[in-house]
Amino acid sequence: MGHEKPVEPFSDLHVEEGHVTATLLHDPTVEGLDMALYMDGSASMREEYEYKAKSNRFLDWLFGRKPEPMSNQVEPQVRWMLEYLATKDRNGLLRTAYWACGDGGGIEVLGELKGSDVKEHLFPGPRNMGTRTNLAPAIRDYVEYLKAQAKLGAKRGCAVFVTDGQIHDQHEVEEMSARVAKEVLAGRLPRTNFVLVGVGGDVNEEQLEEIAHQEFKGIGHLWCHRIAEEIGQVAELVAVLVDENMTVAAGGTITDDKGRVVKQYEGRLPAVLEFDVPEGTRSFTLEVNGQRFTQPIPEDDDHHDDDDDDDDHH
């Protein structure tokens, strides 16, 4: 069996009797996107971050059952978001942080987390929970980060902010948004979007709307927002908002090495592409958003691979 390394944007390739399964490393419709996730670290989130046993520890001991691992309400949602948003990110690593820590303006950065390692990441909440909910410092943190990433190839930015309460620095947030729009327009910052998700009954929806409805000349809206009734709905809402705002072009086309269309995607591209190619096909091409990505296909029982250096060693 021949061996082919996946070319970007594919991270994995499996071919069996003409049936191809190709996994995307990142969504090629959002080339160069650098994503970040900021979770509310204010004291009103204390209960959501609290670890609780899923089962009765005494009964587990009594019946010799292995107790289920402790969990909190936030962890499964953040893991879900990380895993999903990493498929959009240019290198699969997400800047992840708690915001609104300490005096309300503190940021506790967890690091650039790998979406494929989500089960190893714990989210117990910040060391120093905040007394206020100030969003402007979190925006500033992301903008500084994005400027550094732009030097490394980032072409677009998107930061997701999750909050469960009233934002105490709305005026500063609006001023900072105007500054960000100016930086983008002047070319000093890649095109940027902010996603704001409020959770629960203490969120001021009118306030989120005012922030999101700001429009900037030559840019339009920087923000989009939604409200989730409970923390368990956050991940899905974030995925929908990111898709709506980030996917530049819907769908894509896969052709074989003779240029014949073997699969057409009308909606957004799934993370795993599956299709069949005619016998003897040496490569396929994914065309999306005006870009073409050609992936050679490993050959089964044939060893005269003239144009494939990789296979010379197998």
ZAKE-553442 format. One record per residue (C-alpha): residue in three letters; x, y, z; residue number from 1. Coordinates in nm, 3 decimals, always signed. Each point is the difference from the previous one (the first is absolute). Last residue first. Example, Ala and Ser with C-alpha at 12.3 -4.5 7.8 and 13.67 -1.06 7.14 Angstrom:
ZAKE-553442
+------+---------+---------+---------+-----+
: rest :       X :       Y :       Z :  nr :
+------+---------+---------+---------+-----+
:  SER :  +1.367 :  -0.106 :  +0.714 :   2 :
:  ALA :  -0.137 :  -0.344 :  +0.066 :   1 :
+------+---------+---------+---------+-----+
This chain:
ZAKE-553442
+------+---------+---------+---------+-----+
: rest :       X :       Y :       Z :  nr :
+------+---------+---------+---------+-----+
:  HIS :  +0.777 :  +0.237 :  +0.106 : 314 :
:  HIS :  +0.296 :  +0.235 :  -0.054 : 313 :
:  ASP :  -0.079 :  +0.105 :  -0.356 : 312 :
:  ASP :  -0.358 :  +0.065 :  +0.115 : 311 :
:  ASP :  +0.075 :  +0.346 :  +0.135 : 310 :
:  ASP :  +0.168 :  +0.110 :  -0.322 : 309 :
:  ASP :  -0.323 :  -0.036 :  -0.197 : 308 :
:  ASP :  +0.021 :  +0.070 :  -0.369 : 307 :
:  ASP :  +0.122 :  -0.333 :  -0.126 : 306 :
:  ASP :  -0.204 :  -0.219 :  +0.233 : 305 :
:  HIS :  +0.063 :  -0.339 :  -0.161 : 304 :
:  HIS :  -0.090 :  -0.209 :  +0.305 : 303 :
:  ASP :  -0.357 :  -0.113 :  -0.056 : 302 :
:  ASP :  -0.208 :  -0.194 :  +0.238 : 301 :
:  ASP :  -0.202 :  +0.275 :  +0.172 : 300 :
:  GLU :  +0.095 :  +0.350 :  -0.104 : 299 :
:  PRO :  +0.000 :  +0.291 :  +0.241 : 298 :
:  ILE :  -0.206 :  +0.300 :  -0.117 : 297 :
:  PRO :  +0.166 :  +0.335 :  -0.069 : 296 :
:  GLN :  -0.182 :  +0.302 :  +0.154 : 295 :
:  THR :  -0.061 :  +0.315 :  -0.205 : 294 :
:  PHE :  -0.128 :  +0.312 :  +0.178 : 293 :
:  ARG :  -0.160 :  +0.267 :  -0.222 : 292 :
:  GLN :  -0.108 :  +0.344 :  +0.125 : 291 :
:  GLY :  -0.281 :  +0.211 :  -0.152 : 290 :
:  ASN :  -0.216 :  -0.035 :  +0.314 : 289 :
:  VAL :  +0.032 :  -0.376 :  -0.003 : 288 :
:  GLU :  +0.141 :  -0.244 :  -0.251 : 287 :
:  LEU :  +0.107 :  -0.334 :  +0.142 : 286 :
:  THR :  +0.214 :  -0.194 :  -0.246 : 285 :
:  PHE :  +0.043 :  -0.377 :  -0.026 : 284 :
:  SER :  +0.302 :  -0.211 :  -0.084 : 283 :
:  ARG :  +0.121 :  -0.318 :  -0.179 : 282 :
:  THR :  -0.336 :  -0.143 :  -0.106 : 281 :
:  GLY :  +0.054 :  -0.358 :  -0.115 : 280 :
:  GLU :  -0.354 :  -0.115 :  +0.078 : 279 :
:  PRO :  -0.253 :  +0.285 :  +0.001 : 278 :
:  VAL :  -0.029 :  +0.213 :  +0.318 : 277 :
:  ASP :  -0.251 :  -0.036 :  +0.281 : 276 :
:  PHE :  -0.081 :  +0.264 :  +0.264 : 275 :
:  GLU :  +0.031 :  +0.084 :  +0.370 : 274 :
:  LEU :  +0.112 :  +0.337 :  +0.141 : 273 :
:  VAL :  +0.046 :  +0.029 :  +0.377 : 272 :
:  ALA :  -0.021 :  +0.344 :  +0.167 : 271 :
:  PRO :  -0.319 :  +0.078 :  -0.198 : 270 :
:  LEU :  +0.014 :  +0.279 :  -0.260 : 269 :
:  ARG :  -0.273 :  +0.261 :  +0.020 : 268 :
:  GLY :  -0.304 :  -0.054 :  -0.217 : 267 :
:  GLU :  -0.004 :  -0.108 :  -0.366 : 266 :
:  TYR :  +0.278 :  -0.258 :  +0.005 : 265 :
:  GLN :  +0.058 :  -0.164 :  -0.340 : 264 :
:  LYS :  +0.172 :  -0.334 :  -0.042 : 263 :
:  VAL :  +0.166 :  -0.192 :  -0.285 : 262 :
:  VAL :  +0.024 :  +0.284 :  -0.254 : 261 :
:  ARG :  +0.216 :  -0.115 :  -0.291 : 260 :
:  GLY :  +0.326 :  +0.197 :  -0.050 : 259 :
:  LYS :  +0.200 :  -0.302 :  -0.119 : 258 :
:  ASP :  +0.194 :  -0.019 :  +0.332 : 257 :
:  ASP :  -0.329 :  -0.019 :  +0.193 : 256 :
:  THR :  -0.215 :  +0.299 :  +0.097 : 255 :
:  ILE :  -0.132 :  +0.110 :  +0.339 : 254 :
:  THR :  -0.217 :  +0.310 :  +0.018 : 253 :
:  GLY :  -0.063 :  +0.238 :  +0.290 : 252 :
:  GLY :  -0.272 :  +0.138 :  +0.222 : 251 :
:  ALA :  -0.091 :  +0.339 :  +0.131 : 250 :
:  ALA :  +0.247 :  +0.284 :  -0.034 : 249 :
:  VAL :  +0.144 :  +0.228 :  +0.265 : 248 :
:  THR :  -0.095 :  -0.209 :  +0.300 : 247 :
:  MET :  +0.086 :  +0.224 :  +0.292 : 246 :
:  ASN :  -0.312 :  +0.184 :  +0.105 : 245 :
:  GLU :  -0.276 :  -0.258 :  -0.032 : 244 :
:  ASP :  +0.230 :  -0.287 :  +0.093 : 243 :
:  VAL :  +0.133 :  +0.184 :  +0.306 : 242 :
:  LEU :  -0.355 :  +0.080 :  +0.111 : 241 :
:  VAL :  -0.121 :  -0.359 :  -0.044 : 240 :
:  ALA :  +0.301 :  -0.148 :  +0.183 : 239 :
:  VAL :  -0.041 :  +0.251 :  +0.285 : 238 :
:  LEU :  -0.365 :  -0.094 :  +0.039 : 237 :
:  GLU :  +0.087 :  -0.372 :  +0.014 : 236 :
:  ALA :  +0.263 :  +0.056 :  +0.265 : 235 :
:  VAL :  -0.220 :  +0.223 :  +0.217 : 234 :
:  GLN :  -0.310 :  -0.216 :  +0.038 : 233 :
:  GLY :  +0.112 :  -0.188 :  +0.314 : 232 :
:  ILE :  +0.084 :  +0.332 :  +0.172 : 231 :
:  GLU :  -0.369 :  +0.090 :  +0.024 : 230 :
:  GLU :  -0.249 :  +0.229 :  -0.171 : 229 :
:  ALA :  +0.249 :  +0.083 :  -0.273 : 228 :
:  ILE :  -0.005 :  +0.356 :  -0.134 : 227 :
:  ARG :  +0.146 :  +0.095 :  -0.337 : 226 :
:  HIS :  +0.248 :  +0.259 :  -0.128 : 225 :
:  CYS :  +0.183 :  +0.128 :  -0.308 : 224 :
:  TRP :  +0.275 :  +0.259 :  +0.011 : 223 :
:  LEU :  +0.224 :  +0.181 :  -0.251 : 222 :
:  HIS :  -0.289 :  +0.130 :  -0.212 : 221 :
:  GLY :  +0.063 :  +0.193 :  -0.323 : 220 :
:  ILE :  +0.367 :  +0.041 :  -0.091 : 219 :
:  GLY :  +0.032 :  +0.286 :  -0.250 : 218 :
:  LYS :  -0.163 :  +0.243 :  +0.244 : 217 :
:  PHE :  -0.075 :  -0.164 :  +0.332 : 216 :
:  GLU :  -0.331 :  -0.128 :  +0.130 : 215 :
:  GLN :  -0.087 :  -0.049 :  +0.366 : 214 :
:  HIS :  -0.292 :  -0.243 :  +0.026 : 213 :
:  ALA :  +0.194 :  -0.262 :  +0.199 : 212 :
:  ILE :  +0.075 :  +0.232 :  +0.295 : 211 :
:  GLU :  -0.358 :  +0.131 :  +0.015 : 210 :
:  GLU :  -0.137 :  -0.353 :  -0.036 : 209 :
:  LEU :  +0.215 :  -0.125 :  +0.289 : 208 :
:  GLN :  -0.134 :  +0.283 :  +0.217 : 207 :
:  GLU :  -0.362 :  -0.075 :  -0.090 : 206 :
:  GLU :  +0.059 :  -0.365 :  +0.084 : 205 :
:  ASN :  +0.109 :  +0.081 :  +0.356 : 204 :
:  VAL :  +0.106 :  -0.344 :  +0.122 : 203 :
:  ASP :  -0.124 :  -0.104 :  +0.343 : 202 :
:  GLY :  -0.238 :  -0.268 :  -0.133 : 201 :
:  GLY :  +0.256 :  -0.241 :  -0.137 : 200 :
:  VAL :  +0.296 :  +0.006 :  -0.237 : 199 :
:  GLY :  +0.109 :  +0.284 :  -0.231 : 198 :
:  VAL :  +0.201 :  -0.076 :  -0.311 : 197 :
:  LEU :  +0.215 :  +0.268 :  -0.165 : 196 :
:  VAL :  +0.177 :  -0.082 :  -0.329 : 195 :
:  PHE :  +0.263 :  +0.248 :  -0.120 : 194 :
:  ASN :  +0.119 :  +0.024 :  -0.359 : 193 :
:  THR :  +0.332 :  +0.125 :  -0.136 : 192 :
:  ARG :  +0.153 :  +0.081 :  -0.339 : 191 :
:  PRO :  +0.375 :  -0.002 :  +0.056 : 190 :
:  LEU :  +0.148 :  +0.295 :  +0.191 : 189 :
:  ARG :  +0.216 :  +0.289 :  -0.120 : 188 :
:  GLY :  -0.179 :  +0.007 :  -0.336 : 187 :
:  ALA :  -0.141 :  +0.351 :  +0.056 : 186 :
:  LEU :  -0.355 :  -0.136 :  -0.009 : 185 :
:  VAL :  +0.090 :  -0.269 :  +0.256 : 184 :
:  GLU :  +0.163 :  +0.256 :  +0.233 : 183 :
:  LYS :  -0.301 :  +0.234 :  -0.035 : 182 :
:  ALA :  -0.244 :  -0.287 :  +0.082 : 181 :
:  VAL :  +0.211 :  -0.089 :  +0.307 : 180 :
:  ARG :  -0.014 :  +0.361 :  +0.120 : 179 :
:  ALA :  -0.382 :  +0.009 :  -0.041 : 178 :
:  SER :  -0.027 :  -0.326 :  +0.194 : 177 :
:  MET :  +0.216 :  +0.153 :  +0.276 : 176 :
:  GLU :  -0.238 :  +0.293 :  +0.036 : 175 :
:  GLU :  -0.303 :  -0.233 :  +0.011 : 174 :
:  VAL :  +0.166 :  -0.225 :  +0.260 : 173 :
:  GLU :  +0.105 :  +0.305 :  +0.205 : 172 :
:  HIS :  -0.366 :  +0.120 :  +0.009 : 171 :
:  GLN :  -0.125 :  -0.350 :  +0.090 : 170 :
:  ASP :  +0.232 :  -0.027 :  +0.300 : 169 :
:  HIS :  -0.214 :  -0.186 :  +0.255 : 168 :
:  ILE :  -0.124 :  -0.286 :  -0.217 : 167 :
:  GLN :  -0.305 :  -0.148 :  +0.175 : 166 :
:  GLY :  +0.003 :  -0.374 :  +0.050 : 165 :
:  ASP :  +0.073 :  -0.352 :  -0.118 : 164 :
:  THR :  +0.275 :  +0.065 :  -0.252 : 163 :
:  VAL :  +0.164 :  -0.193 :  -0.288 : 162 :
:  PHE :  +0.242 :  +0.179 :  -0.233 : 161 :
:  VAL :  +0.099 :  -0.153 :  -0.336 : 160 :
:  ALA :  +0.290 :  +0.157 :  -0.189 : 159 :
:  CYS :  +0.036 :  -0.006 :  -0.379 : 158 :
:  GLY :  +0.299 :  +0.111 :  -0.202 : 157 :
:  ARG :  +0.107 :  -0.005 :  -0.365 : 156 :
:  LYS :  +0.319 :  -0.022 :  -0.201 : 155 :
:  ALA :  +0.225 :  -0.166 :  +0.259 : 154 :
:  GLY :  +0.341 :  -0.071 :  -0.155 : 153 :
:  LEU :  +0.261 :  +0.029 :  +0.276 : 152 :
:  LYS :  +0.014 :  +0.381 :  +0.001 : 151 :
:  ALA :  -0.382 :  -0.004 :  +0.021 : 150 :
:  GLN :  +0.036 :  -0.216 :  +0.313 : 149 :
:  ALA :  +0.169 :  +0.283 :  +0.193 : 148 :
:  LYS :  -0.274 :  +0.245 :  -0.102 : 147 :
:  LEU :  -0.259 :  -0.264 :  +0.094 : 146 :
:  TYR :  +0.140 :  -0.031 :  +0.356 : 145 :
:  GLU :  -0.007 :  +0.375 :  +0.053 : 144 :
:  VAL :  -0.359 :  +0.011 :  -0.132 : 143 :
:  TYR :  -0.100 :  -0.295 :  +0.222 : 142 :
:  ASP :  +0.129 :  +0.162 :  +0.320 : 141 :
:  ARG :  -0.163 :  +0.333 :  -0.089 : 140 :
:  ILE :  -0.335 :  -0.175 :  -0.050 : 139 :
:  ALA :  +0.041 :  -0.167 :  +0.340 : 138 :
:  PRO :  +0.089 :  +0.334 :  +0.162 : 137 :
:  ALA :  -0.320 :  +0.155 :  -0.152 : 136 :
:  LEU :  -0.234 :  -0.266 :  +0.145 : 135 :
:  ASN :  -0.021 :  +0.109 :  +0.364 : 134 :
:  THR :  -0.223 :  -0.221 :  +0.217 : 133 :
:  ARG :  +0.051 :  +0.101 :  +0.362 : 132 :
:  THR :  +0.110 :  -0.175 :  +0.322 : 131 :
:  GLY :  +0.206 :  -0.255 :  -0.189 : 130 :
:  MET :  +0.103 :  -0.352 :  +0.097 : 129 :
:  ASN :  +0.369 :  -0.048 :  +0.083 : 128 :
:  ARG :  +0.132 :  -0.347 :  -0.082 : 127 :
:  PRO :  -0.224 :  -0.011 :  -0.307 : 126 :
:  GLY :  -0.257 :  -0.275 :  -0.067 : 125 :
:  PRO :  +0.043 :  -0.377 :  +0.032 : 124 :
:  PHE :  +0.042 :  -0.050 :  -0.375 : 123 :
:  LEU :  +0.202 :  -0.319 :  -0.053 : 122 :
:  HIS :  +0.163 :  -0.091 :  -0.331 : 121 :
:  GLU :  +0.100 :  -0.363 :  -0.056 : 120 :
:  LYS :  -0.323 :  -0.093 :  -0.175 : 119 :
:  VAL :  +0.050 :  +0.290 :  -0.242 : 118 :
:  ASP :  +0.327 :  -0.126 :  -0.150 : 117 :
:  SER :  -0.108 :  +0.030 :  -0.368 : 116 :
:  GLY :  -0.096 :  +0.365 :  +0.046 : 115 :
:  LYS :  +0.352 :  +0.094 :  +0.107 : 114 :
:  LEU :  +0.011 :  +0.275 :  +0.257 : 113 :
:  GLU :  +0.199 :  +0.320 :  -0.040 : 112 :
:  GLY :  +0.036 :  +0.106 :  +0.361 : 111 :
:  LEU :  -0.217 :  +0.008 :  +0.314 : 110 :
:  VAL :  +0.010 :  +0.380 :  +0.005 : 109 :
:  GLU :  -0.136 :  +0.159 :  +0.318 : 108 :
:  ILE :  -0.120 :  +0.350 :  -0.090 : 107 :
:  GLY :  -0.078 :  +0.264 :  +0.262 : 106 :
:  GLY :  -0.240 :  +0.290 :  -0.052 : 105 :
:  GLY :  -0.266 :  -0.098 :  +0.251 : 104 :
:  ASP :  +0.206 :  +0.088 :  +0.310 : 103 :
:  GLY :  +0.124 :  -0.360 :  +0.004 : 102 :
:  CYS :  -0.124 :  -0.179 :  -0.314 : 101 :
:  ALA :  -0.238 :  +0.137 :  -0.267 : 100 :
:  TRP :  +0.163 :  -0.227 :  -0.265 :  99 :
:  TYR :  +0.097 :  -0.367 :  +0.005 :  98 :
:  ALA :  +0.222 :  -0.102 :  -0.288 :  97 :
:  THR :  +0.042 :  -0.226 :  -0.303 :  96 :
:  ARG :  +0.220 :  +0.082 :  -0.299 :  95 :
:  LEU :  -0.099 :  -0.278 :  -0.235 :  94 :
:  LEU :  +0.233 :  -0.237 :  -0.184 :  93 :
:  GLY :  -0.115 :  -0.191 :  -0.313 :  92 :
:  ASN :  +0.260 :  +0.180 :  -0.214 :  91 :
:  ARG :  -0.219 :  +0.215 :  -0.229 :  90 :
:  ASP :  -0.303 :  -0.017 :  +0.230 :  89 :
:  LYS :  -0.335 :  -0.114 :  -0.137 :  88 :
:  THR :  +0.038 :  -0.364 :  +0.108 :  87 :
:  ALA :  +0.127 :  +0.132 :  +0.337 :  86 :
:  LEU :  -0.341 :  +0.166 :  +0.048 :  85 :
:  TYR :  -0.168 :  -0.341 :  +0.019 :  84 :
:  GLU :  +0.232 :  -0.168 :  +0.250 :  83 :
:  LEU :  +0.028 :  +0.314 :  +0.210 :  82 :
:  MET :  -0.376 :  +0.053 :  +0.000 :  81 :
:  TRP :  -0.072 :  -0.359 :  +0.113 :  80 :
:  ARG :  +0.271 :  +0.023 :  +0.268 :  79 :
:  VAL :  -0.142 :  +0.332 :  +0.120 :  78 :
:  GLN :  -0.350 :  -0.147 :  +0.023 :  77 :
:  PRO :  +0.109 :  -0.318 :  +0.179 :  76 :
:  GLU :  +0.201 :  +0.208 :  +0.253 :  75 :
:  VAL :  -0.256 :  +0.270 :  +0.085 :  74 :
:  GLN :  -0.257 :  -0.198 :  +0.197 :  73 :
:  ASN :  +0.254 :  -0.167 :  +0.230 :  72 :
:  SER :  +0.132 :  -0.354 :  +0.000 :  71 :
:  MET :  +0.116 :  -0.268 :  +0.240 :  70 :
:  PRO :  +0.096 :  -0.331 :  -0.159 :  69 :
:  GLU :  -0.256 :  -0.281 :  +0.028 :  68 :
:  PRO :  +0.049 :  -0.225 :  +0.300 :  67 :
:  LYS :  +0.114 :  -0.359 :  -0.072 :  66 :
:  ARG :  -0.266 :  -0.222 :  +0.144 :  65 :
:  GLY :  +0.067 :  -0.229 :  +0.297 :  64 :
:  PHE :  -0.367 :  -0.004 :  +0.101 :  63 :
:  LEU :  +0.053 :  +0.172 :  +0.335 :  62 :
:  TRP :  +0.281 :  +0.225 :  -0.126 :  61 :
:  ASP :  -0.210 :  +0.127 :  -0.293 :  60 :
:  LEU :  -0.296 :  +0.036 :  +0.235 :  59 :
:  PHE :  +0.209 :  +0.218 :  +0.233 :  58 :
:  ARG :  +0.137 :  +0.210 :  -0.289 :  57 :
:  ASN :  -0.347 :  +0.077 :  -0.140 :  56 :
:  SER :  +0.048 :  +0.083 :  -0.370 :  55 :
:  LYS :  +0.089 :  +0.304 :  -0.209 :  54 :
:  ALA :  +0.223 :  +0.141 :  +0.275 :  53 :
:  LYS :  +0.014 :  +0.378 :  -0.011 :  52 :
:  TYR :  +0.276 :  +0.235 :  -0.107 :  51 :
:  GLU :  -0.088 :  +0.369 :  +0.042 :  50 :
:  TYR :  +0.061 :  +0.209 :  -0.314 :  49 :
:  GLU :  -0.372 :  +0.062 :  -0.061 :  48 :
:  GLU :  -0.051 :  +0.091 :  +0.368 :  47 :
:  ARG :  +0.275 :  +0.264 :  -0.002 :  46 :
:  MET :  -0.120 :  +0.171 :  -0.321 :  45 :
:  SER :  -0.134 :  +0.304 :  +0.192 :  44 :
:  ALA :  +0.356 :  +0.043 :  +0.134 :  43 :
:  SER :  +0.130 :  +0.122 :  -0.338 :  42 :
:  GLY :  +0.221 :  -0.219 :  -0.219 :  41 :
:  ASP :  -0.206 :  +0.019 :  -0.320 :  40 :
:  MET :  +0.156 :  -0.226 :  -0.266 :  39 :
:  TYR :  +0.211 :  +0.137 :  -0.286 :  38 :
:  LEU :  +0.057 :  -0.216 :  -0.310 :  37 :
:  ALA :  +0.239 :  +0.093 :  -0.278 :  36 :
:  MET :  +0.015 :  -0.060 :  -0.375 :  35 :
:  ASP :  +0.264 :  +0.075 :  -0.262 :  34 :
:  LEU :  -0.132 :  -0.033 :  -0.356 :  33 :
:  GLY :  +0.265 :  -0.038 :  -0.272 :  32 :
:  GLU :  -0.240 :  -0.123 :  -0.267 :  31 :
:  VAL :  -0.364 :  -0.009 :  +0.102 :  30 :
:  THR :  -0.155 :  -0.209 :  -0.279 :  29 :
:  PRO :  +0.283 :  -0.252 :  +0.047 :  28 :
:  ASP :  -0.155 :  -0.129 :  +0.326 :  27 :
:  HIS :  +0.284 :  -0.154 :  +0.196 :  26 :
:  LEU :  +0.179 :  -0.334 :  +0.022 :  25 :
:  LEU :  -0.261 :  -0.150 :  -0.230 :  24 :
:  THR :  -0.046 :  -0.376 :  +0.012 :  23 :
:  ALA :  -0.002 :  -0.192 :  -0.330 :  22 :
:  THR :  -0.187 :  -0.329 :  -0.039 :  21 :
:  VAL :  +0.031 :  -0.135 :  -0.353 :  20 :
:  HIS :  -0.181 :  -0.306 :  -0.136 :  19 :
:  GLY :  +0.178 :  -0.132 :  -0.310 :  18 :
:  GLU :  +0.066 :  -0.345 :  +0.142 :  17 :
:  GLU :  +0.116 :  +0.139 :  +0.337 :  16 :
:  VAL :  +0.155 :  +0.344 :  +0.038 :  15 :
:  HIS :  +0.074 :  +0.174 :  +0.331 :  14 :
:  LEU :  +0.141 :  +0.350 :  +0.032 :  13 :
:  ASP :  +0.063 :  +0.208 :  +0.311 :  12 :
:  SER :  +0.088 :  +0.362 :  +0.076 :  11 :
:  PHE :  -0.124 :  +0.158 :  -0.322 :  10 :
:  PRO :  +0.032 :  +0.378 :  -0.057 :   9 :
:  GLU :  +0.287 :  -0.050 :  -0.075 :   8 :
:  VAL :  +0.157 :  -0.303 :  -0.165 :   7 :
:  PRO :  -0.052 :  -0.347 :  +0.146 :   6 :
:  LYS :  +0.312 :  -0.215 :  -0.026 :   5 :
:  GLU :  -0.044 :  -0.276 :  -0.251 :   4 :
:  HIS :  +0.093 :  -0.364 :  +0.044 :   3 :
:  GLY :  -0.024 :  -0.272 :  -0.259 :   2 :
:  MET :  -0.137 :  -0.342 :  +0.090 :   1 :
+------+---------+---------+---------+-----+
